[in-house]
């Protein structure tokens, strides 16, 4: 149990659109000696209160009426870093919806509470979460500040101290390893978590994320389909599957998945993703319907974004309705007159609309505004809409420079953002009549590497040992963690050393590759045993007899 002073020192926010519920939760917190309590009736007023001063504890109902719901509020305050390290956020929901809410969550709260909330249950959950955050404070502070290497050290040190909080430590250790691109380590951490509790979907999803990052697209796909078969409302699995499909260029498959996700887990976020992919696929009616829904849903929400209206305007342009396009973006500009990003988007839409209407003078005036907005500070996909307009207006060099800058900036974002940005950049280039440049941009390096490794194995079997080594060496840097590429490299190196003698450089590469394959556990176990056995012969004898190696590269 926490002391009265620890509870008394909390600053709490209660968010509920029903006055009686707000009052009841306030009274419950007051019984626990929590004195600093602020009440809010919707997400907007909650964010305003949070910006005045941070809260250690937030209790939010899931259903907050029109606009932003409790889960979206959680995601917003986490993304905007409006909560202090160790701050607690609980989502309260009706018993009939809590399973679906929990499954759909992109970001997990510190707990879900079912209505009606019993006083003892609420206080017990708060005390339990607070005790965990007190014990793990150094780790939370490091992760919150983006010091992932330090956060990982704290996780490892605290886990060695005992099994308490093991799951939470494993979850944050894997987060740090992913942030540090230590995919092999993250994969092992996720597997350790599943050994503790096999039902933790976040760990299974993490394995799929690692496999995708390491180039094992098919293994990642199979795992994601398994997750969605068991939990069809899991938003994170849908999002990662969309990333996989976008990275491999399967836009039609991505649209089917995005549509299913929007149907199973309706929200502005998923309708936006559906619209983006429909736009990429040329399904403009679907994109229009989904974006219109997003604009309506977010009109009075904290998640309102001028990019939604701008993309809807772009869709309208491509459907042959420039007047509607200008009307949509003009409303955004009127509501946010001082926002540089909205001004850039408005110029981008206007130059295309006036050009479509044959209004040369107006198009030239809009082009001047666009030229002044080419350097706008914005996320990559906004820059790509600006680049598209510049290319339309004949500002080819400037448009390509903006596009290249957007693609380069996306390299520093999440892998999902990067995949979406590259897919949109591909469409912009295709629409501008630059298919060769688009093709170069959209190449999936891991798939390319896998094909090159297969060709290297065929060369090996034809007796071209040195050529096979050169070919697989060229493939490896493109997908260093791809199971198929690694396996092919091991077989080529082993067979080459069987025929031409042991080489220390190849021996070291085989040893390293086999370690990675064993750690990941995605290669065929029997094949691994055979390669391990043959490596042992090479290490102990210097050269293995040819008659004993006929199955290595089969």
N, C-alpha and C positions, 0 to 999 in steps of 0.2 A: 504493500500500500504506500502511495505517495503521501508525503506530509501535507498538512493543511496549508503551510506556507507555499509549497510548490504549486498547489492548485490555486491558491489565492493570487499568485503572481501572474496568472494567465490573463491574456486579453482575448476575448472570444467574440465571434461574429455569428449570428443566427440569421439564416436566409430562408424565408418561407413566404409564399404569397397569401397565406391564411393567417389572419391576426391572432386567432386563438392558439394556433400551433406555435407561433413566435413567442407568445406570452408563456405558454406551457414549457417550452424549452428554456426560456430565460429563467423561469422559476426553478427548474431542475438544476441548472448550472449554479444559480444563487445558493441552493441548498448545499452545494459542494464548496461554498465559500469563494466562488469565482465572482469577483465584484465588477470587473471592467467588461461589460457586456453591451454590444451594439446590435441593434435589430435592423434588418433590411427586408423589403418586400419583393425585390426582384434583383436580377443579376447586375443591372446597370448601377443601382444604388449601392449594391455590395462592392462593386469595383471602385466606386467613388470613395467609399469608406476605407477600403484597403489602401488606396493611394494616399490618404491622409496619414495613416499610420498602420504598420503591419499587424497582423493578428497571429497569435500562437495556435489558435484553435478556430476552425470554421465548421459549422454544422449547416448543411444546405439540403433542403428538400430537393428531390429530383425534378418534380413537376413544378415549375415556377410560373406557369401560365404562358401566354404568348411570348415568343422571343427565345432567349437563351435558357436552357435547362441546367440543372445542377451539375451534371457531368461535363457539359461544355464550360461552365464556370470554372470547374476544377482545372480543365485543360488550359483555359485562358490564363488563370493566375499562375500556373506552373510554367507555361511557355513564356510569360512576361516576367517571370521571376519576382512575383509580388508577395511570395511567402518567404519568411525567414527559414534558414536551415533548421530542420526538425519541426517545422510547423505542421500541424495536424489538420486534415480535411476529411470529414465524414459526410457521406451521401446518405440521405434518408429517403426511403421509397416504400411504396405499398408492397405487400407480400406477393401480389400477383405479377408484379413487374420487376422485382429485384434480380431474379435470375437472368432475365434478358438484359437488364441494365449492366449487370456485372460482366456478362459475356461480351457485350458490345464495347466496353470501355477501352479506349486507346491508352489512357493513363489511369492507373489504379489509385483510388483513394486509400486512406489509412484504414478504412472500414466502411461497410454498408450496415445500416440500421433499418429494421423493419418497423413500420407503423403498426399499432401505436407503440411509441418508444417508452419502455419501462424505465423508471428512474435508476434503479439498481443496475440494469443492463447498460444504460448510457454511461454512468459513472465508472463502471467496471471496464468498459471498452476504452474510455478516455485514459484511465489510470494505466491500463495495460500498454497503450500506445505511447503514453508519456514516459513510462519506465523504459521502454525500448529505445526511445529517442534520447533519453538521458544517457543510457549505457553506450549508445552508438554515436554520440554527438560528434566526436572528431571525424568519423567516417562521413557522416552526413554533411558536415561543413566543407570537407575537401571535395566531395562530389558536387555539391551545390556550387562551389566556386570554379568547377571545371578542372580541378587538380586531380586528374584521374589516376596517375601513377601513385600519388600519395594516398588517394582513397583506396586503391587496391591494397597497398601495404597495410592500411588500417584494417581492412576486411580480413586479410590473412592473419594478422596479429590477434584480432579479436576472436576469430574462429579457433585458433590454437588454444585460447584461454578456456574454452569449454563449448558444449553443444548448444547453449542457450542462444537464441536468435540466429541459429544456423541458416535457416531459410532466407531470412532477410539479408544476411551477410553474403550468401551465395548469389542472391539476386543482384545486389549492388556490385559484387566482384565481377559478375558477368557483364554488367553495364559498363564498368571501367575497362574491361578487356576489349569489349566491342568498340568503345570510344578510342582505344589505343590501337585498334586494328590487330589485336592479338587473337586471331581467329581460332587457332589451335587450342590456346588456353581457354578461351570462352567456350568452345565446344566441350571440353572436358568438364568445365564448371557446370554447364547446363546438364550434362549427364550425371554428375554427382548430385545435383538437385533432384533429378528424377528418381535417383536411388533412395533419397530421403522420403520423397512423396511422389509417386508416379502420376498423380492426377494434376500436377501443376502445369497448366497449358503454357504459361509464359516460358517455361524452360524448353518445352517441345518446340514452341515457336522460335525460340532463340537458336536451337539447333538448325532449324530450317534457314534462319538468317545467316548463320555461319556457313552452311553448305552453299548457299547462293553466293556469298562473298568469296568463297574459295573456288568457285567455278563449277560446282556439282549441281547444275541446274535441274537435272532429272530427279536426283535424290531430294532436293529441296521441294520440288513440285509434288512428289509423292507424299512427303511428310505434311505439306500444307493441305492436300486433299484429305488426308487422314484426320487432321485437326478439324476441318470444316464438316466432315462427315459426322464427327462426334459432337461438335458445337457449331451449329450453322449460324449462330449470331456472333461469332468471334471476329470483330472488326480488324484486329491486328493481322489475323491470318489472311483475310481478304486483301488488305493493303499490301502485304508482302507478296501475295500471289500476283497482284496487279503489277508490282515492281518487276517481278520475274518476267511476266509476259511483255511488258514494255521494253525491258532490256533485250529480249530475244526477238523483238519486232512483231510479235503476234498481237496486233492492234484489235483484230476482230475478236480474238479470245479474251483480251482484256476488257472489251466492251461488254461481253456476256457476263464476266465476273463482276464488273462494276455495277451492272444493272441488277444482278442478283443481290449484291450487297446493299444497294439502295432500297430494294424491296424488303429484305429481311431486317435491315437496321436503318430505317428512314431517318435521315438527318441532313442538314444543309451541307455538312462536310462530304458525305457520300454522294449526294446529288451533284455537288461540284465536281467530284472525281469522275462521276459518270458522264457529265457534260464535257469535261476536258477530253476524255477518251473518245466520246462520240464525235467531237469536233475533229480529232485526229483521224478518225475512221471515215470522215466525210458524211456521217449520219447527222445532218444538220437539224432535221426535225426533232430528233431525240435530244440533241444538245440544246436546242431552243427550249423545249419543254422542261428539261432538268434545270437549266439556268434561270428560267422564269420563276420556277419554284424556289430556288435559292434566294433570288432577289426579294421575293415576297417574304420568305421566312426570316430573313436577316434585316429587314427594313428598319426594325426598332431594336435590334439586338447588338450586343457589344462586339459580335463577330461580323458586323457589316463591313464589306470590303469593296472598294471601287473596282477592283479587278473583276468581280462577278458581273457588274453591269458592263464593263469594258469588253469582256469576252462575249457576253450576250449581244452587244453591239456589233462585234466582229462577225458573229454568226449571222446576225441580221444583214450585214453587208454582203456576205457570201450567199445569202438567200435572195438577194436582189432588192432589199428594202433599206436604202441608205437614209431615208427620212427617219425611220424608226431608230436606226443606229445613232443618229445625231441627237435625237430626243432623249434616248437612254443616257448617253454620256453627258448631255447638257444638264440633266437633273443631278447627276453626281457632282458635276463641277459647281453647280449652284449651291449644293449642300456642303461642299468642301472647297471653297474658292481659294484658300491659301495653301492647299496641299500640292506640292510639286509633282508627286506621282500621278495624281488625278489630272493635273494640267497636261502632263506628257501623254497620258492615255487619251485625253480629249483631243489633243492635236493629232494623235495617230489615227483616231477614228474619223475626224473631220477631213483630213487630207484625202483619205480613201473615199469618203462619201461624196465630197465635192467633185472629185475626179470621176466617180461613177455617174454623177449627174451632169457632167460636161460643163461644169461651172469653173472655167479655167482661172479666172481672177481670184475666186474664193479658194480654189485649191492651192494656188500659189501663196496666198496669205497664210493658209493653214500650214503649208510646207515651211514657211519661215518660222512659225511658232514651233513646229516639230524640230527644226534644225537647232533651235535654242534649247530643246529638251532632250537632245540625244545623250547628254551626259548625266541624266537624272540618276540620283541614288535610289535604286529600287532593287527588288529581288529579281532573279533571272527571268522569270516568265513574263513580268511586266516589260522588261527590256526587249524581250523577243517580239511582243506586240508592237513596240516602237520600231524595232528593226524591220518588221514586216511592212509597216507603213512607209518607212524610208525607202525600202526597195520598190514599193509601189509608186512612190513619188519620183523615182529615177535617181535617188541618192544612193547609188549602189555601193560605192566605197564606204560611205558612212554607215549604211545599213549593215554591211558585212562586219564592220568593226564592232558595232553594237552587239551583233549576234555572237561573234567570237568572244567578246567580253562576258556575255551572259553565260555561254557554255563553260568558259574558264571559271567563272564565279561559282557555278553549280558543282564543280569538282570539290569544293570545300564544304558543301552541304551534305545532308544525309544521302545515302545511296538511292532512296526513293525519289527525292527531289532531283537528284542528278539524272536519273532515268527519265523522269517526266520532262525535264528541261531539254534533254537531248532529243526526245521524241517530238516535242513541239518545234525545236530548231530544225529538225529534219523536214517537217511539213512546211515551215516557212521557206526553206530553200527549194523544195519541190515546187511550191506555188510560184516561186520567183523564176522558175525555169532553170534551176541549177541542180539537176538530179545527180550528177557525178559528185558534186561537193556534198550533197545530202547523203549519198551512199557511203562515202568515206567517214562521215560523222557517225553513222548509225551502226557501224560494224561492231559485233559482239566479239571481243577479243578472246574470250574463253572458248567459244564455239569454234572460232578460227583456229585456235591452238589445238583443240581436240582433233580437228580434221588434219592438221599438219602432223600431229603425232601418229595418227593412223597411217598416213602416207609414209612416215619414217619406218614404221613396223613393216610395211609392205616392201620397202626398199631393203630392209634388213633380211627379209626372207628370200629376196632375190640375190643375196650375196653382197650387197653394197654396204658393208659395215661402217666404213668411215663416213659415207654420205648419210647413213641413218643417224649416226651420232651428231653430225652437223645439223641435220634437220630437226631432231628432237631438242637440241640445244637452242635452236632458234624459236621453237614453240614454247619452251618452259617459261621464259620471262613474261609471256602474255597471259599465263594462267598457272602460277607457281603452286597453287593449292588444288588444282583440278585432279580428281582421282584418276581419271582415264589417262591424262597426260603424264602424271607421276608414274603410273604403272607401266606405261609404254616406255618411259625413260629408263626405268629399272631393268626391264627386259632387254632393251637395246644395249645398255651398258654391260649387263651380265653376258649376253651372247657374244658381244664384241671382245670382251676379255677372255672368253672361252677359246675363241679362235686366234686372237692376236696377242694374248698375254695380259697379265694384270697391270693396270695403270693406276697409280695412286690417286690421280684426280678423279677418275671414274669410280674407283672404289669408295672414295669419300662421298661422292654424289649419291651412290647407291645407298650407303649407310644412312645419309641424311633423309633421303626420300622414304626409305622403309620406316624410319622413326615416325615421320609425319603420317604415313599411311596407317601405321599401327595405332597411333594416338587418335586418329579421326574415326577409325572403325568403319569406313565406308567402302573399303576394297573387299574383294572376295577372299574370305579367310583361308580357303584351301590354296589359292594362288599365292597368298602372302607366305604361307608355310613353305611352299616350294621355293620361293625366291629367297626366303631366309635361309633355308637349308643350303641352297647353292652358294649364297654369299659366304656362309660358314666354310664351305669347301675351298672357296677362293682365298679366304683369309688364312686358312690353316695350311694349304698346300701350295699356294701361289698360282696354280693352274689346274683346273679340273679336267678330267678325261672327257673327250668329246662324246663318248658313248653314253655318259651318264646325264647329258643335258638336253636331250632331244625335246623335252616337253616344256622348257622354260618359256619360250616365246609363242607357244601354241594358243 
